[in-house]
Amino acid sequence: MIRIGQGYDVHQLVAGRDLILGGVKLDYHLGLDGHSDADVIAHAAADAVLGAMGMSDIGVYFPPSDPQFKDLDSMLILQKCRELLIEHGYKLNNIDITLIAQAPKIAPYTAQMKVNISQALGIESNQVGLKATTNETMGFVGREEGMAAMAVALIENH
């Protein structure tokens, strides 16, 4: 059986936090606010994988109310998704992720992000699609108040 899942995540940009995207710390004057490292790319990817399996979102597995997950590296969330895939007899065929952010440009970092995501999920980096778009200065993303990410994941029984 082939299954597809989608994920979406959004976080506010704030001063005083590191900007972590795809497991990479970017040099930027703002970071994403959240209980974990607030990596919207990883969170959207995780929800896509979980959704493909018909499971709950990452908040069930990593509740923001739980202090043990404060500032958690989101690559660990993706590793948990990998474990759940294996446990439930699925294999991840590919994942495709779009970051929606006005700034900064992520092109210099995408190769490393793809490696980080693929290693955490146990797939090859060519099985990870990753791109970014702006919001053409419109809305909260355009005003640089936050970032969002969308992802789709294709899985199958093995």
C-alpha positions as CSV (number, residue, x, y, z in Angstrom):
1,M,0.0,0.0,0.0
2,I,1.2,3.5,-0.9
3,R,0.3,6.4,1.4
4,I,0.8,10.1,1.3
5,G,0.9,12.6,4.2
6,Q,1.1,16.4,4.4
7,G,2.6,18.6,7.1
8,Y,2.5,22.2,7.9
9,D,4.2,24.3,10.6
10,V,4.6,27.9,11.5
11,H,6.6,29.8,14.1
12,Q,7.1,33.5,14.9
13,L,10.4,35.2,14.4
14,V,11.9,36.8,17.5
15,A,15.1,38.3,18.7
16,G,17.4,36.4,21.0
17,R,16.9,32.9,19.5
18,D,19.1,31.0,17.0
19,L,17.5,30.4,13.6
20,I,17.6,26.6,13.0
21,L,16.3,25.3,9.7
22,G,16.7,21.8,8.4
23,G,19.1,21.2,11.4
24,V,21.4,24.0,10.3
25,K,22.1,27.1,12.4
26,L,21.8,30.1,10.0
27,D,23.5,33.4,10.5
28,Y,20.5,35.7,10.9
29,H,19.4,38.4,13.4
30,L,16.2,36.6,14.3
31,G,15.2,33.1,15.3
32,L,12.0,31.1,15.5
33,D,10.2,31.0,18.8
34,G,9.0,27.7,20.1
35,H,9.4,25.1,22.8
36,S,11.9,23.1,20.8
37,D,14.4,24.6,18.4
38,A,11.3,25.6,16.3
39,D,12.7,24.2,13.1
40,V,9.7,24.6,10.8
41,I,11.2,22.6,8.1
42,A,11.8,19.6,10.3
43,H,8.4,20.0,12.0
44,A,6.5,20.1,8.7
45,A,8.5,17.0,7.5
46,A,7.7,15.1,10.7
47,D,4.0,15.9,10.5
48,A,3.9,14.7,6.8
49,V,5.5,11.4,7.8
50,L,3.2,10.9,10.8
51,G,0.2,11.8,8.7
52,A,1.1,9.3,6.0
53,M,1.1,6.6,8.7
54,G,-2.3,7.9,9.9
55,M,-0.8,8.9,13.2
56,S,-1.2,12.0,15.4
57,D,1.0,15.1,15.0
58,I,4.3,15.8,16.6
59,G,2.7,17.5,19.6
60,V,1.4,14.1,20.8
61,Y,4.9,12.6,20.8
62,F,6.8,15.8,21.8
63,P,4.3,17.9,23.8
64,P,5.3,21.5,24.2
65,S,4.1,21.4,27.8
66,D,6.8,18.8,28.7
67,P,10.0,20.5,30.0
68,Q,12.2,17.6,28.8
69,F,11.6,18.8,25.2
70,K,12.7,22.4,25.8
71,D,15.1,23.5,23.0
72,L,15.0,19.9,21.6
73,D,17.0,19.4,18.4
74,S,14.3,18.7,15.8
75,M,16.4,16.2,14.0
76,L,15.6,14.0,17.0
77,I,11.9,14.4,16.1
78,L,12.7,13.2,12.6
79,Q,14.6,10.2,14.1
80,K,11.5,9.3,16.1
81,C,9.5,9.4,12.9
82,R,12.0,7.0,11.3
83,E,11.6,4.6,14.3
84,L,7.8,4.8,14.0
85,L,8.1,4.0,10.2
86,I,10.2,0.9,11.0
87,E,7.9,-0.1,13.9
88,H,4.8,0.0,11.7
89,G,6.4,-1.7,8.7
90,Y,6.7,1.3,6.4
91,K,9.5,2.7,4.2
92,L,9.8,6.4,3.3
93,N,10.0,6.8,-0.5
94,N,10.6,10.5,-0.5
95,I,9.7,13.8,1.2
96,D,9.2,17.2,-0.4
97,I,9.4,20.4,1.7
98,T,8.8,24.0,0.9
99,L,9.9,26.8,3.3
100,I,7.9,30.0,3.1
101,A,10.1,32.9,4.4
102,Q,10.8,36.4,3.2
103,A,14.4,36.2,4.4
104,P,17.1,34.9,4.7
105,K,17.9,33.1,1.5
106,I,18.6,29.4,2.3
107,A,20.3,28.4,-1.0
108,P,23.8,28.3,0.6
109,Y,22.5,25.9,3.3
110,T,20.1,23.6,1.4
111,A,22.6,20.8,0.6
112,Q,23.5,20.4,4.3
113,M,19.8,20.6,5.3
114,K,19.0,17.8,2.9
115,V,21.9,15.7,4.3
116,N,20.6,16.4,7.9
117,I,17.0,15.5,7.0
118,S,18.0,12.4,5.0
119,Q,20.2,11.1,7.8
120,A,17.6,11.6,10.5
121,L,14.9,9.8,8.4
122,G,17.2,7.1,7.1
123,I,17.0,7.9,3.4
124,E,19.3,9.3,0.7
125,S,19.6,13.0,0.3
126,N,18.2,12.7,-3.3
127,Q,15.0,11.5,-1.7
128,V,14.6,14.9,0.0
129,G,13.2,17.8,-2.0
130,L,13.8,21.2,-0.4
131,K,13.1,24.6,-1.7
132,A,12.0,28.0,-0.5
133,T,9.7,30.8,-1.6
134,T,8.8,34.2,-0.3
135,N,5.4,35.6,0.3
136,E,6.1,38.6,-2.0
137,T,6.1,40.9,1.1
138,M,2.5,40.0,1.9
139,G,1.1,38.7,5.2
140,F,3.0,37.7,8.4
141,V,5.7,36.0,6.3
142,G,6.1,39.0,4.0
143,R,6.4,41.3,7.1
144,E,9.1,38.9,8.5
145,E,7.0,38.2,11.6
146,G,7.3,34.4,11.1
147,M,8.1,31.5,8.8
148,A,6.1,28.5,7.6
149,A,6.8,25.2,5.9
150,M,4.8,22.6,4.1
151,A,5.8,19.1,3.4
152,V,4.5,15.9,1.7
153,A,5.8,12.4,2.3
154,L,5.2,9.3,0.3
155,I,5.5,6.0,2.2
156,E,4.8,2.3,1.4
157,N,4.6,-1.0,3.2
158,H,7.7,-3.1,2.9
